[in-house]
């Protein structure tokens, strides 16, 4: 397993998709800081407020990172490396779980990069422009920033569990990309259209979709012209349980599928 993980880490470092996402987050952080500063200045209620602000752009992460999970899960089938890895003695469950764990590691790195770079640039802009930086909301901003960071890790892990499962089932990158687009934008449709449905069941589906929860903890969910946030223990328990259930369903399905697939070695 160690040799396999080392080889996959080396592949990640050389992977064009991985490098491209790094570049997207760097450019995105710079553009967001400039745009926000031009519209409202750089005044801060606390040094942690930029981290809280970064969390409000969480939706951006779910339009970019899942595409890497798609390519990362299918590259072994596309280029035939999975046969060589399994022939070398690596178990099929170990192969898949190794891929999934490395994707989680990449997610953690991208979140650190996006949140960290955005915050550093925002604070630097505030200092350069002489904008005031207060301390009155330090505790609240810190709690919100940590909470949003943690929930993003959990929800991106759930997204990647679904997409990597699709990658194992489909095995072709082009078809898996189409399925990934359907999943990403299907979740957006569930949130955007079904929340106003006259059907109680469809409303329930919309309220329990991944994207609805993401938009709630990011502060982007609006219903009846009112911003809806997570509030109370019940909301947070639900917000944690939904992605956990998705992960617990998708991982076994992917592992069972990989075990049953005919992989010539």
Buried (B, 14 or more C-beta within 10 A) or exposed (E): EEEBBEBBEEBBEEBEBBEEBBEBBBEBBEEBBEEBBEEEEBEBBBBBBBBBBBBBBBEBBBEBBBBBBBBBBBBBBBEEBBBEBBEEEBBBBBBBBBBBEBBBBBBBBBBEBBBBBBBEBBBEBBEEEEBEBEEEBBEBBBEBBBBBBEBBBBBBBBBBBBBBBBBBBBBEBEBBBBBBEEBBEEBBEBBBEBBEEEEEEBBEBBBBBBBBBBBBBBBBBEEEEEEBEBEEEEBBEBBBEBBEEBBEBBBEBBBEBBEEEEBEE
